[in-house]
Amino acid sequence: MTIAEQNPENRVQVESALGRPARWSTALPAVLVGCVSLLLAAYGQWLLPAKLPEQYASALQSATTDYATLTGNGSSPINASWTDSAGELDVIYSRLVSLEHGQPQRYWQWAEFLAAHAVALRQRLADPATSLRDEIRASVQDQAEQFEGKSRKIFEQLSVGRSELRDAAFLHIAEEDYRLGIAQFGIPNAASMSKRLQELLKRDTTLPSGDPPSGASQATAASTGESELTGGLSATQLAAANLLWLNVQIEAAWRNSPSSSLQLDQSLLPTLSELQVRWLPDPPETPVQWFVLEKLLAAYRDGSVPDNSVAEQSFAQATSSADWQQQLAALELAALEANWQEVAFQLSSQKGRADQAVLAGLARTICRLACSPHARNNPDWCRQFDLGLVMAAQLAPHLPEFTELIWLCAQNQIAASMSTTLPTQIPEAIATGQSVWLKHSVFALAAAAEGKLDVAGTHLQLIRRAGGNMSIVARTALWRTQSLALPTEDEALQAGGSEELLRLEALLTAAAQQEPESGLNWFVLGTLQHRNQKKSEAISSLQKAQKLLGEVAAIKEMLEELGSGE
């Protein structure tokens, strides 16, 4: 018997935290709390993560339905509900890609939504019928820019990854870069883009030779239900890549010379066989742009445009299509035929909502055709060209192709044999055409280049009397100034450039005096004075341009370079 058993008074009493004897029942609440905590931890650690993707996927479906309801009506106005719904979808997508550990397909859906919403916002903002307060318009514009940037980053990440969507992501980026380049000043990296597209086409092919597949092989993949070819592109995507490569290669051929936008390197043009091997298999279903592309290639190569008639139904579908490339192809076909009335009709039917890529692309094609074998072989086409040039001036006067063409026309007024790329019938058509301001703009530039400044001033006065402005004169003088500044110009041209720049400066001085409300005139005059090392005059002209045009980066940079930060 133990001492404790002999003397119960000596037994050690185990006490609880409250000083009372401990019992097993007193620990029951703590045990229950511990069990609940354990269950919650298990739910948070294993069960909840398994359910969250399903919950967010359900939320995505619901939010997508709500968004479609808000935007389903093509004329629905921009409001807070629309932008808030898009913001909610953006958040849900960001959570889903994290919970799903970055599945490429979900990233693709996210990027596509962001891009589509940004396009919808920009289209609605560009609609003349859209009326918004300044702060709301700025907010909508900001969301469009944010969504565009985020979508671009996602596609770029996919294009360098190892997923099956790599090639499709690069194709998406290339198509967008091509559209933006056509809408603006061209595609500066056309050669490198063409090279990578060619590599993509060689990789995404079932042919052992590495050549892009023919239409028959594409048709087989489509008819058998094969959605993916060897490199991950579907038959539809592969056809789009083929078409894009051809277009980008043509851009590279036209952009081969840093000193000119209208000099074509025919060795870089795709051949007719390269075009045909990429044709879709069924001609009645072939998009119009393939037929027009064949005509343009022939016009640029030797002027012998094939008579491959485009079905009226296909042509009608192209003119009414929402796809900007089909719209552009229909307009280019009319320009090839000098059917300027049809061009005007198609543009008017767009009611001011035509994509900028369509407008700039058409203007660029009009200018290129003027310097192509097609123009040299078709005097009748040239005699009607003044109407086409007027359209180019209205659609995209900022293009370097347009201003270079105007300069070539002016040079032909001095000496008809001076330019071998431009038929003499084109300047003659301008001289006898109905556009007074276009005619006198060319005459003013020609007279200034020849040193006849009094005659040039008279033509500027006639432009004003006709109700026109001197923007063509100013833009052409600016282009000539920039082209003379290129490092590839030889010494002889640089030596002769100073006299030419002085004559252009005198021309723009007269233009600024007759049209002092034009900031463009003062900007170009200041640029010429800067090039001619007339510091004080340049500062004065650029400051006047700044007051009229507002904050322009080029003006600010020149003023800082000249030592004036005002």
ABEGO torsion letter per residue (X at the ends): XBAAAABAAABBBBBBAAGBBBBAAAAAAAAAAAAAAAAAAAAAAAAAAAAAAAAAAAAAAAAAAAAAAAAABAABBBBAAAAAAAAAAAAAAAAAAAAAGGBAAAAAAAAAAAAAAAAAAAAAAABAABBBBAAAAAAAAAAAAAAAAAAAAAAAAAAABABAAAAAAAAAAAAAAAAAAAABAEBAAAAAAAAAAAAAAAABBABAAGBBBBAAAAAAAAAAGBABBAAGBBAAAAAAAAAAAAAAAAAAAAAABAABAABBBAAABBBAAAAAAABBABAAABBAAAAAAAAAAAAAAAGBBBBBBBBAAAAAAAAABABAAAAAAAAAAAAAAGBAAAAAAAAAAAGGABBAAAAAAAAAAAAAAAABAAAAABAAAAAAAAAAAAAAAAABAABAAAAAAAAAAAAAAABAAABAABBAAAAAAAAABABAAAAAAAAAAAAAAAGBAAAAAAAAAAAAAAGBBAAAAAAAAAAAAAAAABAABBAAAAAAAAAAAAAAAAAAAAAAAABAABAAAAAAAAAAAAAAGBAAAAAAAAAAAAAAAEBBAAAAAAAAAAGBAX
